[in-house]
Amino acid sequence: MECSCCGRQTSITADTIFEDSRIPLPCWFLAIYLVANDKGGVSATRLGKQLGVQRKSAALLLRKLRGSMGDRDEKLTLAGYIELDEAFLGGKSHSRTEGKSPFDGKVQVLVMVESENMKAGNLVLKVIPDTKIETLQEVAAQKVESDPPGQVFRTDALGRHHGLRSLGHYVNMTKMAKTELNTKMACLSLAISHLKRFFKGTYHHFCKLNIQSYLNEFCYRWNRRHLEKQIASHLITACVLHEADPAPTRKPRTTYLQAA
């Protein structure tokens, strides 16, 4: 389209993730439908075969869709009764025989999920560089409602979790065995088990640097599971509102981990 006064040209796809894409819009819409309605996630290889495009093109398409998903949930906050714990992704570790921590080399993810009458509500998954109190407080300050008198957290007896109290929240800390997590923090255990099945069943291996984008996709679909018939149209709206990606730059060498 061209303005008759100044001659400036623009396109209906300008300032969206569809801008400057060689993939036709009908192909984009089919990809959005497939990604939105596949609970297990879609790999770039399978999506490329379904769309009839190269794997590299399908991977770029998926990266843009996950960016839109993450941007849509950026301002999402949790409230009420919240279950919290850390998960470690990266497959089986053989470091115990070498005298190292079993979590050495894995990605640490902070998991927070609302528990509404023993039913899981909204979910937040955030990759964290460490498990220090300051890191936990920073994520909680961004993703948890701070309205007084604060929210109620249920966690295990790790000492760093008491740092949430300084943010005005109530923290119920109870020492639990692994077998007790499934009953005392059922919503959190359900989220973690589905997350690990999501990685292991679909991707087998995932990029350590881009794992947050996979978590964004999982959370987007989880938080809208009650909108099963409208989730594709919601994702199209997210893609339209998401700004166009900047020009690609050369990426550093990536590290791939085996899914847990």
NUNU-323859 format. One line per 2 residues: number of its first residue (from 1); their letters; for each residue x, y, z of N, C-alpha, C, O. Coordinates in steps of 0.1 Angstrom, whole numbers, plus 5000, padded with zeros to 4 digits. Each point is the difference from the previous one (the first is absolute). Layout:
<atoms>
NUM> A> X,Y,Z,X,Y,Z,X,Y,Z,X,Y,Z; ...
</atoms>
This chain:
<atoms>
1> ME> 5008,4988,5000,4992,5012,5000,5009,5012,5000,5010,5001,5007; 4986,5010,4986,5008,5012,4998,4991,5012,5003,4989,5001,4995
3> CS> 5016,5008,5013,4993,5012,5004,4999,5010,4987,5011,5002,4994; 4978,5003,5003,4998,5008,4988,5006,5014,5002,5003,5007,4991
5> CC> 5000,4997,5022,5005,5013,5003,5015,5000,5000,5007,5008,4993; 4999,4984,5016,5015,5000,5002,5007,4989,4992,5012,5000,4999
7> GR> 4980,4990,4996,5007,4989,4993,5006,4989,5008,5006,4991,4995; 4992,5010,5018,5005,4990,5009,4993,4986,4998,4988,5000,4999
9> QT> 5020,4990,5000,4995,4987,4998,5000,4991,5013,5009,5002,5008; 4981,4990,4994,4999,4992,5011,4993,4987,4996,4995,4999,4989
11> SI> 5004,4992,5021,4994,4987,4997,4991,4996,5012,5003,5005,5011; 4988,4986,4986,4991,4995,5011,5008,4992,5010,4995,4999,5012
13> TA> 5016,4996,4984,5008,4992,5010,5011,5008,5007,5008,4995,5007; 4993,5018,4990,5010,5009,5006,4999,5000,5015,4989,5000,5006
15> DT> 5023,5000,5001,5000,5000,5015,4994,4988,5006,4995,5001,5012; 5005,4988,4981,4995,4987,5006,5011,4990,4998,5009,5003,4992
17> IF> 4989,4985,5013,5010,4989,4998,4999,4995,4985,5009,4993,4996; 4981,5011,4997,4999,4996,4986,5007,5009,4990,5001,4997,4988
19> ED> 5005,5014,5017,5007,5010,4992,5012,4993,4993,5008,4993,5007; 4994,5010,4980,5011,4995,4992,5002,4985,5000,5010,4995,4998
21> SR> 4979,4998,5005,5000,4985,4999,4997,4995,4986,4991,5005,4994; 5017,4986,5002,4997,4994,4986,4990,4989,5001,4995,4995,4990
23> IP> 5001,5001,5022,4990,4990,5002,4986,5006,4998,4997,5010,5007; 4994,4985,4985,4987,5006,4997,4992,5000,5013,5001,4991,5009
25> LP> 4990,5019,4992,4992,5001,5012,4991,4988,5003,4998,4996,5011; 4996,4997,4978,4992,4988,5003,5009,4989,5007,4995,4993,5008
27> CW> 5017,5007,4988,5010,4990,5006,5002,5004,5015,5001,4991,5008; 5001,5022,4994,5001,5004,5014,4988,4997,5009,5001,4994,5011
29> FL> 4987,5008,4983,4988,4997,5008,4998,4985,5003,4996,4996,5010; 5008,4996,4980,5000,4986,5002,5010,4996,5011,4996,4991,5009
31> AI> 5015,5015,4991,5010,4997,5010,4995,5004,5014,5002,4993,5010; 4992,5019,4991,4994,5005,5013,4990,4990,5005,4999,4997,5012
33> YL> 4992,4998,4979,4990,4990,5004,5006,4987,5005,4996,4995,5011; 5014,5000,4982,5007,4988,5004,5007,5001,5014,4999,4992,5008
35> VA> 5008,5020,4993,5008,5002,5013,4990,5002,5011,5003,4995,5011; 4987,5013,4987,4991,5003,5011,4992,4988,5005,4997,4999,5012
37> ND> 5000,4991,4979,4991,4989,5004,5007,4987,5003,4994,4990,5003; 5019,5010,4996,5008,4988,5003,5005,5001,5014,5010,5008,5003
39> KG> 4984,4985,5007,5004,5001,5014,5014,4996,5002,5007,5005,5010; 4998,4986,4982,5014,4995,5002,5010,5008,4994,5012,4998,5001
41> GV> 4984,5013,4992,5010,5008,4993,5004,4994,4986,4998,4989,4998; 5007,5020,4994,5004,4996,4986,5015,5002,4998,5004,5012,5002
43> SA> 5003,4979,4993,5014,5002,4997,5001,5006,4987,4991,5000,4991; 5021,5007,5006,5002,5006,4987,5000,4990,4989,4996,5004,4989
45> TR> 5009,4984,5013,5001,4990,4990,4986,4996,4995,4997,4999,4988; 4994,4998,5022,4987,4996,4997,4992,5012,4994,4992,4997,4990
47> LG> 5009,5015,5015,4993,5011,4995,5004,5003,4985,4992,5003,4992; 5021,4996,5005,5005,5002,4987,4993,4990,4990,4997,5004,4989
49> KQ> 5002,4983,5015,4994,4990,4991,4985,5004,4998,4994,4998,4989; 4999,5006,5022,4986,5003,4999,4997,5012,4991,4990,5001,4993
51> LG> 5019,5009,5007,4998,5012,4993,5007,4999,4986,4997,5009,4991; 5011,4982,5007,5007,4999,4987,5011,5010,4998,5003,5004,4989
53> VQ> 5004,4999,5022,5011,5010,5000,5012,4993,5006,5000,4990,5006; 5012,5017,4992,5012,4994,5006,5000,5001,5015,4993,5009,5006
55> RK> 5015,4983,5001,5000,4999,5014,5005,5014,5006,4995,5004,5010; 5015,5002,4983,5005,5013,5005,4989,5011,5000,4999,5008,5009
57> SA> 4992,4992,4981,4989,5009,4999,4990,4997,5011,4995,5009,5006; 5002,4978,4996,4991,4997,5011,5005,5003,5014,4993,5005,5008
59> AL> 5021,4994,4994,5006,5004,5013,4999,5015,5002,4997,5004,5011; 5005,5004,4978,4998,5014,5002,4986,5004,5003,4997,5009,5008
61> LL> 4993,4984,4985,4986,5003,5003,4997,4997,5014,4993,5007,5007; 5012,4981,4998,4997,4997,5014,5006,5010,5010,4994,5003,5010
63> RK> 5018,5001,4987,5007,5010,5009,4991,5013,5001,4999,5005,5011; 4996,4999,4978,4992,5012,5000,4986,4998,5008,4996,5009,5007
65> LR> 4998,4979,4991,4988,4997,5007,5003,5000,5015,4991,5005,5008; 5019,4988,4996,5003,5000,5015,5004,5013,5005,4996,5003,5012
67> GS> 5010,5006,4980,5002,5014,5005,4987,5007,5002,4999,5008,5010; 4991,4990,4982,4987,5006,5001,4993,4995,5013,4994,5007,5007
69> MG> 5008,4980,4995,4993,4993,5012,5006,5006,5013,4993,5004,5009; 5021,4997,4991,5006,5006,5012,4997,5014,5002,4998,5004,5012
71> DR> 5001,5004,4978,4996,5014,5001,4986,5002,5005,4997,5009,5008; 4994,4982,4988,4986,5001,5005,4999,4997,5015,4991,5006,5006
73> DE> 5017,4985,4999,4999,4996,5014,5010,5008,5009,5002,4997,5012; 5005,5013,4982,5010,5008,5007,4994,5007,5013,5007,5000,5010
75> KL> 4981,5005,4989,4994,5007,5011,4991,4991,5008,4993,5005,5009; 5007,4982,4989,4991,4991,5008,5006,4999,5014,5012,4998,5002
77> TL> 4979,5003,5008,5004,4999,5014,4992,4990,5007,4988,4998,4996; 5017,4996,5014,4993,4989,5008,4994,5007,5013,5006,5009,5005
79> AG> 4984,4985,5000,4994,5004,5012,4993,4989,5007,4997,4989,4994; 5000,5013,5019,4993,4990,5008,5010,4989,5006,5010,5004,5006
81> YI> 4986,4984,4993,5008,4989,5006,5010,4995,4989,4995,4995,4990; 5018,5006,5012,5010,4997,4990,5009,4989,5005,5006,5001,5011
83> EL> 4997,4989,4981,5009,4990,5003,5013,5003,4992,5000,5003,4989; 5012,4995,5018,5013,5005,4995,5010,4989,5002,5001,4995,5011
85> DE> 5008,5003,4979,5011,4991,5002,5009,5003,4988,4997,5007,4991; 5015,4986,5009,5009,5001,4989,5001,4986,4992,4999,4990,5007
87> AF> 5002,5011,4980,5002,4988,4992,5013,5001,4993,5005,5011,4997; 5001,4978,5000,5013,4999,4993,4998,4992,4987,4996,4988,5000
89> LG> 5007,5018,4988,4998,4994,4987,5014,4997,4994,5009,5008,5002; 4992,4981,4991,5012,4997,4994,5004,4985,4999,5011,4997,4997
91> GK> 4979,4995,5005,5003,4985,4999,5007,4994,5012,5002,5007,5010; 5000,4980,4989,5007,4993,5011,5014,5005,5001,5007,5002,4991
93> SH> 4998,4998,5022,5014,5005,5003,5007,4988,5005,4995,4993,5009; 5018,5006,4987,5009,4989,5005,5011,5006,5008,5010,4994,5003
95> SR> 4987,5019,5002,5011,5007,5008,5002,4995,5014,5010,5003,5006; 4980,4989,4999,5002,4995,5013,5012,4991,5002,5007,5000,5010
97> TE> 4996,4992,4979,5011,4992,5000,5013,5008,5000,5011,4995,5004; 4988,5017,4992,5012,5009,4999,5001,5009,5012,5009,5009,5001
99> GK> 4982,4989,5009,5001,5008,5012,4994,5014,4998,5002,5009,5008; 4990,4993,4982,4993,5013,4997,4986,5000,5004,4994,4989,5003
101> SP> 4999,5023,4997,4986,5001,5003,4992,4993,4989,5004,5002,4988; 4985,4991,5015,4992,4995,4990,4993,5010,4991,4995,4997,4989
103> FD> 5005,5016,5015,4994,5011,4992,5010,5007,4992,4997,5010,4993; 5016,4985,5007,5011,5007,4993,4997,5000,4985,4997,4989,4994
105> GK> 5003,5022,4999,4998,5001,4986,4986,5001,4995,4997,5001,4988; 4993,4998,5022,4986,5001,4996,4995,5015,5001,5007,5008,5006
107> VQ> 4982,4994,4988,4993,5013,5000,4991,5001,5012,4991,4991,5002; 5010,5019,5006,4991,5002,5012,4988,5009,4996,5002,5010,4994
109> VL> 4986,4985,5009,4988,5007,4997,4992,5002,5012,4997,4990,5008; 4998,5022,4995,4991,5003,5011,4986,4998,4995,4996,5005,4990
111> VM> 4997,4986,5018,4986,4997,4996,4991,5005,5010,5001,4998,5012; 4989,5010,4984,4989,5005,5009,4987,4998,4993,4998,5004,4988
113> VE> 4993,4990,5019,4986,4997,4994,4990,5003,5011,5001,4997,5012; 4988,5009,4983,4989,5003,5009,4992,4987,5003,4998,4991,4991
115> SE> 4997,5007,5021,4992,4989,5004,4987,5005,5005,4998,5006,5010; 4992,4992,4981,4986,5005,5003,4991,4988,5003,4996,4993,4991
117> NM> 5001,5005,5022,4992,4989,5005,5005,4987,4995,4993,4991,4995; 5021,5007,5006,5007,4988,4996,5000,4998,4985,5003,4989,4996
119> KA> 4994,5022,4997,5001,4999,4985,5011,5010,4996,5000,5011,5005; 5008,4985,4985,5011,5009,4995,4994,5012,4993,4992,4999,4992
121> GN> 5014,5013,5011,4997,5012,4993,5011,5004,4991,5005,4992,4993; 4998,5021,5007,5010,5005,4991,5014,4996,5004,5002,4997,5012
123> LV> 5007,5001,4979,5013,4995,5002,5011,5010,4995,4998,5006,4990; 5013,4995,5018,5011,5008,4996,5013,4991,5001,5002,4993,5010
125> LK> 5005,5006,4979,5013,4993,4999,5011,5010,4996,4999,5007,4990; 5011,4994,5019,5011,5010,4997,5013,4994,5002,5003,4994,5011
127> VI> 5006,5006,4979,5014,4995,5001,5007,5010,5010,5000,5012,4998; 5007,4982,5012,5008,5008,5009,5014,4996,5000,5003,4988,4999
129> PD> 5006,5022,5003,5015,4996,4999,5004,4993,5013,5010,4993,4999; 4983,5009,5012,5004,4994,5012,4988,4999,5009,4989,5005,4996
131> TK> 5012,4990,5016,4989,4999,5009,5002,5008,5013,4996,4996,5011; 5011,5016,4987,5002,5009,5011,4987,5007,5004,4990,5000,4992
133> IE> 5009,5005,5020,4988,5006,5005,4997,5013,4991,4989,5002,4997; 5021,5005,5000,4998,5012,4992,4994,4997,4986,4991,5007,4995
135> TL> 5013,4982,4999,4995,4996,4987,4985,4996,5001,4992,5004,4992; 5005,4989,5019,4986,4996,5003,4991,5012,5002,4989,5001,4995
137> QE> 5016,5008,5013,4992,5013,5002,4998,5008,4988,4989,5006,4998; 5021,4994,4993,4999,5008,4988,4989,4995,4991,4992,5007,4994
139> VA> 5007,4980,5004,4990,4993,4992,4986,5002,5006,4991,5003,4993; 5008,4995,5020,4988,5001,5007,4994,5014,4999,4988,5002,4999
141> AQ> 5021,5008,5002,4996,5014,5000,4993,5003,4986,4992,5008,4999; 5013,4985,4991,4995,5003,4986,4988,4992,4997,4991,5005,4993
143> KV> 5007,4983,5012,4990,4991,4995,4989,4997,5011,4991,4992,4997; 5010,5014,5014,4990,4997,5011,4994,5014,5004,5007,5010,5002
145> ES> 4979,4990,5000,4994,5012,5004,5005,5004,5014,5001,4992,5009; 5001,5021,4993,5006,5005,5012,4989,5008,5009,5004,5006,5010
147> DP> 4984,4993,4985,4989,5007,5008,5000,4994,5014,5000,4988,5002; 4999,5021,5008,4998,4995,5014,4987,4993,5002,4990,5003,4994
149> PG> 5010,4987,5015,5010,4995,5009,5010,4990,4994,5006,4992,5007; 4996,5008,4980,5009,4990,4994,4993,4987,4996,4988,4998,5002
151> QV> 5020,4993,4992,4995,4987,4995,5005,4989,5010,5009,5003,5008; 4985,4985,4990,5004,4989,5009,5008,4990,4991,4995,4995,4990
153> FR> 5017,5002,5015,5009,4991,4992,5001,4987,5008,5000,4999,5013; 5000,4990,4980,5003,4987,5006,5012,4994,4993,5001,4999,4988
155> TD> 5010,4998,5020,5012,4996,4995,5006,4989,5009,4994,4996,5011; 5017,4997,4985,5007,4991,5008,5008,5008,5011,4999,5012,5000
157> AL> 5009,4981,5007,5007,5007,5011,5014,5005,4997,5009,5001,5008; 4993,5003,4979,5013,5006,4996,5001,5014,5006,4990,5008,5000
159> GR> 5021,4995,5007,5001,5013,5007,4999,5012,4992,4995,5010,5005; 5009,4990,4982,4999,5012,4992,4986,5005,4997,4997,5011,4996
161> HH> 4993,4980,5006,4986,5003,4997,4994,5010,5010,4990,5007,4997; 5017,4994,5015,4994,5010,5010,5002,5014,4995,4994,5009,5006
163> GL> 5015,4993,4984,5002,5014,4994,4987,5006,4995,5000,5012,4998; 4990,4980,4999,4988,5005,4994,4992,5008,5011,4992,5009,4997
165> RS> 5011,4989,5016,4993,5007,5010,5004,5015,5000,4992,5008,5004; 5020,4995,4992,5004,5014,5000,4992,5008,4989,5000,5012,5000
167> LG> 4993,4981,4991,4992,5006,4990,4986,5002,5004,4991,5005,4993; 5006,4991,5020,4986,5001,5005,4991,4988,4998,4988,5001,5002
169> HY> 5018,4988,4994,4992,4988,4998,5001,4990,5012,5010,5001,5008; 4980,4991,4993,5000,4989,5011,5006,4988,4993,4996,4996,4989
171> VN> 5013,4997,5018,5007,4988,4995,4998,4989,5009,5004,5000,5012; 4989,4989,4983,4998,4988,5008,5011,4990,4995,4999,4994,4989
173> MT> 5011,5004,5019,5011,4991,4997,4999,4987,5008,5000,5000,5012; 5000,4989,4980,4999,4987,5006,5010,4990,4994,5001,5000,4988
175> KM> 5006,4993,5020,5010,4991,4995,4992,4988,4994,4992,4994,5007; 5011,5002,4980,4993,4990,4993,5009,4990,4993,5011,5004,4995
177> AK> 4985,4984,5005,5007,4990,4992,4995,5001,4986,4989,5006,4997; 5018,4988,4993,4996,5000,4986,4986,4994,4998,4992,5005,4992
179> TE> 5005,4985,5016,4987,4993,4999,4989,5009,5005,4988,4999,4996; 5015,5010,5013,4989,5009,5006,4997,5012,4991,4990,5006,5001
181> LN> 5019,4997,4990,4998,5012,4991,4988,4998,4991,4993,5009,4997; 5004,4978,4999,4988,4998,4992,4987,5002,5006,4990,5002,4993
183> TK> 5010,4998,5021,4987,5002,5007,5000,5014,5006,4990,5007,5000; 5021,4998,5006,5000,5012,5007,5002,5012,4991,4995,5011,5003
185> MA> 5011,4987,4986,5002,5010,4989,4996,4994,4987,5009,4999,4991; 4979,4997,5008,4995,4992,4988,5001,5008,4987,5004,4995,4990
187> CL> 4992,5018,5011,5000,5008,4988,5014,5002,4994,5002,5000,4988; 5007,5003,5021,5014,5002,4996,5006,4987,4994,5007,5000,4990
189> SL> 4991,4989,5017,5005,4987,4994,4994,4997,4987,5006,4995,4991; 4981,5008,5007,4993,4998,4987,5007,5009,4989,5003,4995,4989
191> AI> 5000,5017,5014,5006,5009,4991,5014,4996,4996,5003,5000,4988; 5005,4995,5021,5014,4996,4998,5000,4987,4991,5007,4999,4991
193> SH> 4984,4992,5013,4999,4987,4992,4996,5002,4986,5005,4994,4991; 4985,5015,5007,4996,5004,4986,5011,5007,4992,5002,4998,4989
195> LK> 5005,5011,5018,5011,5007,4994,5011,4990,4995,5005,5001,4989; 4999,4990,5020,5011,4991,4996,4995,4990,4989,5008,4996,4991
197> RF> 4979,5001,5009,4995,4992,4989,4999,5007,4987,5002,4995,4989; 4996,5018,5012,5000,5009,4989,5013,5001,4993,5001,4999,4987
199> FK> 5010,5002,5021,5014,5000,4994,5004,4986,4995,5005,4999,4988; 4993,4991,5020,5005,4987,4996,4992,4994,4989,5006,4993,4991
201> GT> 4981,5009,5008,4992,4993,4990,5000,5007,4986,4998,4994,4990; 5005,5019,5010,5000,5008,4987,5014,5003,4995,5002,4998,4989
203> YH> 5006,5007,5020,5013,5006,4995,5012,4991,5003,5010,5001,4992; 4989,4990,5018,5011,4991,5003,5013,5008,5004,5006,4997,5010
205> HF> 4998,5013,4982,5011,5009,5003,4996,5014,4998,4992,5003,4992; 5013,5006,5017,4996,5014,4999,5012,5009,5002,5009,4996,5007
207> CK> 4990,5016,4987,5011,5009,5001,5000,5007,5014,4990,5005,5005; 5022,4994,5002,5001,5006,5013,4998,5015,5001,4994,5005,5009
209> LN> 5010,5002,4980,4999,5014,5000,4986,5005,4997,4996,5011,5005; 4995,4981,4988,4987,5004,4996,4989,4993,5008,4989,5000,4996
211> IQ> 5015,4994,5015,4990,4992,5008,4988,5008,5005,4989,4995,5001; 5013,5018,5002,4990,5009,5005,4988,5001,4989,4989,5001,5004
213> SY> 5015,4999,4983,4990,5001,4990,4991,4988,5000,4988,5001,4997; 5018,4987,5006,4992,4988,5001,4990,5000,5012,4989,4996,4999
215> LN> 5016,5010,5012,4992,5001,5012,4989,5010,4997,4989,4998,5005; 5014,5013,4988,4989,5009,4996,4989,4993,4993,4988,5003,5002
217> EF> 5015,4989,4988,4990,4993,4992,4992,4991,5009,4988,4999,4999; 5019,4994,5010,4992,4990,5009,4991,5008,5009,4988,4996,5002
219> CY> 5017,5015,5004,4991,5008,5009,4988,5007,4992,4989,5000,5006; 5014,5004,4982,4989,5006,4992,4989,4990,4998,4988,5004,5002
221> RW> 5015,4984,4995,4990,4990,4997,4993,4996,5013,4988,4997,5000; 5020,5001,5011,4995,4996,5013,4990,5011,5005,4989,4996,5004
223> NR> 5014,5016,4996,4992,5011,5005,4988,5003,4992,4991,5007,5005; 5007,4987,4983,4989,5002,4992,4993,4986,4996,4993,4999,4990
225> RH> 5009,4991,5018,4995,4987,4997,4985,5000,5001,4993,4991,4994; 5001,5019,5013,4985,5000,5001,4994,5007,4988,4988,5001,4998
227> LE> 5021,5005,4993,4995,5007,4988,5004,4991,4988,5005,5006,4990; 4993,4982,5011,5004,4990,4989,4996,5004,4986,5007,4999,4991
229> KQ> 4980,5006,5008,4995,5003,4987,5004,5013,4995,5000,5003,4988; 5005,5006,5021,5004,5014,4996,5015,5002,5000,5005,5011,4997
231> IA> 5003,4979,5007,5014,5002,5002,5007,5004,4988,5010,5008,5000; 4986,4987,4988,5007,5003,4987,4997,5015,4997,5009,5007,4996
233> SH> 4979,4998,5006,4997,5014,4997,5007,5009,5010,5004,5011,4996; 4998,4984,5016,5007,5008,5010,5015,5001,4996,5006,5011,5002
235> LI> 4999,4979,4993,5014,5000,4995,5002,5009,4988,5011,5006,4999; 4980,4994,4992,5001,5009,4989,5000,5015,5005,5008,5008,4995
237> TA> 4984,4995,5014,4999,5013,5006,5014,5003,5007,5005,5012,4998; 5001,4979,5009,5013,5002,5006,5010,5003,4989,5009,5008,5002
239> CV> 4991,4985,4987,5009,5002,4989,4999,5013,4994,5010,5007,4996; 4978,4998,5002,4997,5013,4994,5005,5011,5009,5006,5010,4996
241> LH> 4992,4989,5018,5004,5010,5009,5015,5000,5003,5006,5010,5005; 5001,4979,4992,5014,4998,5003,5008,5008,4990,4998,4999,4988
243> EA> 5012,5009,5016,5008,5008,4991,5009,4991,4991,5003,4988,5004; 5000,5017,4985,5009,4993,4990,5014,4997,5007,5005,5009,5007
245> DP> 5000,4980,4990,5013,4997,5005,5011,5008,4993,4999,5003,4989; 5012,5001,5019,5011,5007,4993,5007,4991,4991,4998,4988,4999
247> AP> 5011,5018,4993,5008,4992,4990,5008,4990,5007,5006,5003,5011; 4994,4985,4984,5008,4989,5007,5014,5002,5001,5006,5006,4990
249> TR> 5001,4990,5021,5014,5001,5001,5006,4987,5002,4993,4990,5003; 5020,5009,4995,5006,4987,5001,5000,4995,5015,5004,5007,5009
251> KP> 4991,4981,4993,4998,4995,5013,5012,4992,5005,5008,4995,4992; 4995,5006,5021,5011,4992,5005,4997,4985,5000,4989,4996,4997
253> RT> 5022,4996,5004,4998,4986,5000,4991,4995,5011,5002,5004,5011; 4988,4988,4985,4990,4996,5010,5003,4986,5006,5008,4992,4994
255> TY> 4987,5006,5018,5002,4988,5007,4986,4993,5001,4990,5006,5004; 5010,4981,4993,4987,4993,5000,5001,4990,5012,5010,4993,5002
257> LQ> 4978,5006,5005,4999,4991,5011,4989,4989,4997,4991,5003,4992; 5012,4986,5013,4990,4989,4999,4988,5003,5009,5002,5004,5011
259> AA> 4986,4994,4984,4988,5003,5007,4999,4991,5012,5004,4988,4999; 4991,5017,5012,4999,4992,5013,4989,4990,4998,4997,4992,5009
</atoms>
